[in-house]
Amino acid sequence: MIEEKRNIKIVISGGGTGGHIFPAIAIAQAIQKIHPKSEFLFIGAKDKMEMEKIPAAGFQIKGLWISGFQRKLSIKNLYFPFKLINSLWNARKILKDFKPDVVVGVGGFASGPTLYMANRQGIPALIQEQNSYPGITNKLLADKAKSICVAYPDMERFFPAEKIINAGNPIRKNIINIDGKREQALKYFGLKSDKKTILLVGGSLGARSVNQAINAHFDLWAKADFQLIWQTGLTGIEEANKQIEENKIAHIQAHKFISEMDLAYAAADLVISRAGAIAISELCATAKACIFIPLPSAAEDHQTKNAKSLSNKNAAILIPDKEATDKLFDTCQSLLKNEKQLNNLRENIKQFAKPEADIEIAQEVLKLIQ
């Protein structure tokens, strides 16, 4: 073990979405728990959500001028070589100034230049891959990493087998701590205890097509004998509030973003969600009956692969995005009337839970420092 009194320095790089940011925070918090004398510096992409979320969690962050390469023809691609060179140069300078003992990459634009320059400077690096299909950054950097922590089986297709550690996805402990909170949760959201409750979450940025599936048949949702907590994201909140106000509905609540996710999970009898890796990990840990509507534009359709890993084991329901408008309401209605199926989904999904993934990954990070 590392000497308790020794100060250690750790860089964690990546971001772009909550699916990269929240695991990064969870890993840092787990390392702090094991080794309190730890100093962290996060490296993200300028103008991305990590520049707000990381400081809010109490950590310092520096931003790189970097973005992804557009897969379709775009004038933005003309800037990409300049952004890459600029980011490599700045990542090199940040690492030289901070002098970390280890670098952790969680995926996203900024982790590429950071891990590449860490390797050039002889700093050991660990990759944490959340999905069943890795992002291009992590695939490119796999050979340079010392260890690769994954959450799904059969990742030898993408990474060197000898580097793989099946640790699961790190999730925020405060999010999954829902035992005994149902009454508090219903009170917080102003809901009734004698009605079933659905939680709809479209990820940290909302889900436009899922919002459209609700709006398309809003008359059915308005008459339903169940309650809905609806996280719309920024783009969906205006239309949702308009529908709710025009129909004078109390059993549907729209929220741009839900910060008290533990209470949202505690209130829910059924969750409708995209199939991002971290959302799935949280739902496994909270043992929630789920309907997954994978984001079809996700790289290599990895969200569908994530969802199928559960639906194939009768641990979740999968509805393709293009079928959501026609199937979502009826599927919810049917499920909420079938307590046996709800219980089967809850029992089956919790078999996939790895609530201590953050600690296991933190221990792997600390091993690299030794």
Secondary structure as the mmCIF struct_conf table of DSSP 4:
data_model
#
loop_
_struct_conf.conf_type_id
_struct_conf.id
_struct_conf.beg_label_comp_id
_struct_conf.beg_label_asym_id
_struct_conf.beg_label_seq_id
_struct_conf.end_label_comp_id
_struct_conf.end_label_asym_id
_struct_conf.end_label_seq_id
TURN_TY1_P TURN_TY1_P1 GLU A 4 LYS A 5
STRN STRN1 ILE A 8 SER A 13
BEND BEND1 GLY A 16 THR A 17
HELX_RH_AL_P HELX_RH_AL_P1 GLY A 18 ILE A 34
BEND BEND2 PRO A 36 LYS A 37
STRN STRN2 SER A 38 ALA A 45
TURN_TY1_P TURN_TY1_P2 LYS A 46 ASP A 47
BEND BEND3 LYS A 48 LYS A 48
TURN_TY1_P TURN_TY1_P3 MET A 49 MET A 49
HELX_RH_AL_P HELX_RH_AL_P2 GLU A 50 ALA A 56
TURN_TY1_P TURN_TY1_P4 ALA A 57 GLY A 58
STRN STRN3 ILE A 61 LEU A 64
HELX_LH_PP_P HELX_LH_PP_P1 GLY A 68 GLN A 70
BEND BEND4 ARG A 71 LYS A 72
HELX_RH_3T_P HELX_RH_3T_P1 ILE A 75 LEU A 78
TURN_TY1_P TURN_TY1_P5 TYR A 79 TYR A 79
HELX_RH_AL_P HELX_RH_AL_P3 PHE A 80 PHE A 98
BEND BEND5 ASP A 101 ASP A 101
STRN STRN4 VAL A 102 GLY A 105
BEND BEND6 GLY A 107 GLY A 108
TURN_TY1_P TURN_TY1_P6 PHE A 109 ALA A 110
HELX_RH_AL_P HELX_RH_AL_P4 SER A 111 ARG A 120
TURN_TY1_P TURN_TY1_P7 GLN A 121 GLY A 122
STRN STRN5 ALA A 125 GLN A 128
BEND BEND7 ASN A 131 TYR A 133
HELX_RH_AL_P HELX_RH_AL_P5 ILE A 136 LEU A 141
HELX_RH_3T_P HELX_RH_3T_P2 ALA A 142 LYS A 144
BEND BEND8 LYS A 146 LYS A 146
STRN STRN6 SER A 147 VAL A 150
BEND BEND9 ALA A 151 PRO A 153
HELX_RH_3T_P HELX_RH_3T_P3 MET A 155 ARG A 157
TURN_TY1_P TURN_TY1_P8 PHE A 158 PHE A 158
BEND BEND10 PHE A 159 PHE A 159
HELX_RH_3T_P HELX_RH_3T_P4 ALA A 161 LYS A 163
STRN STRN7 ILE A 164 ASN A 166
HELX_RH_AL_P HELX_RH_AL_P6 LYS A 173 ILE A 176
TURN_TY1_P TURN_TY1_P9 ASP A 179 GLY A 180
HELX_RH_AL_P HELX_RH_AL_P7 ARG A 182 PHE A 189
TURN_TY1_P TURN_TY1_P10 GLY A 190 GLY A 190
TURN_TY1_P TURN_TY1_P11 SER A 193 ASP A 194
BEND BEND11 LYS A 195 LYS A 195
STRN STRN8 THR A 197 VAL A 201
TURN_TY1_P TURN_TY1_P12 SER A 204 LEU A 205
HELX_RH_AL_P HELX_RH_AL_P8 ARG A 208 ALA A 216
TURN_TY1_P TURN_TY1_P13 HIS A 217 HIS A 217
HELX_RH_AL_P HELX_RH_AL_P9 PHE A 218 LYS A 223
BEND BEND12 ASP A 225 PHE A 226
STRN STRN9 GLN A 227 GLN A 231
TURN_TY1_P TURN_TY1_P14 LEU A 234 GLY A 236
HELX_RH_AL_P HELX_RH_AL_P10 ILE A 237 GLU A 246
TURN_TY1_P TURN_TY1_P15 ASN A 247 LYS A 248
BEND BEND13 ALA A 250 HIS A 251
STRN STRN10 ILE A 252 HIS A 255
BEND BEND14 LYS A 256 LYS A 256
BEND BEND15 SER A 259 SER A 259
HELX_RH_AL_P HELX_RH_AL_P11 MET A 261 ALA A 267
BEND BEND16 ASP A 269 ASP A 269
STRN STRN11 LEU A 270 SER A 273
HELX_RH_AL_P HELX_RH_AL_P12 ALA A 277 THR A 286
TURN_TY1_P TURN_TY1_P16 ALA A 287 ALA A 287
STRN STRN12 CYS A 290 PHE A 292
TURN_TY1_P TURN_TY1_P17 PRO A 296 SER A 297
BEND BEND17 ALA A 298 ALA A 298
HELX_RH_3T_P HELX_RH_3T_P5 ALA A 299 ASP A 301
HELX_RH_AL_P HELX_RH_AL_P13 HIS A 302 SER A 311
TURN_TY1_P TURN_TY1_P18 ASN A 312 ASN A 314
BEND BEND18 ALA A 315 ALA A 316
STRN STRN13 ILE A 317 LEU A 318
HELX_RH_3T_P HELX_RH_3T_P6 ASP A 321 GLU A 323
HELX_RH_AL_P HELX_RH_AL_P14 ALA A 324 LEU A 336
TURN_TY1_P TURN_TY1_P19 LYS A 337 LYS A 337
HELX_RH_AL_P HELX_RH_AL_P15 GLU A 339 ILE A 349
HELX_RH_3T_P HELX_RH_3T_P7 LYS A 350 PHE A 352
TURN_TY1_P TURN_TY1_P20 PRO A 355 GLU A 356
HELX_RH_AL_P HELX_RH_AL_P16 ALA A 357 ILE A 369
#
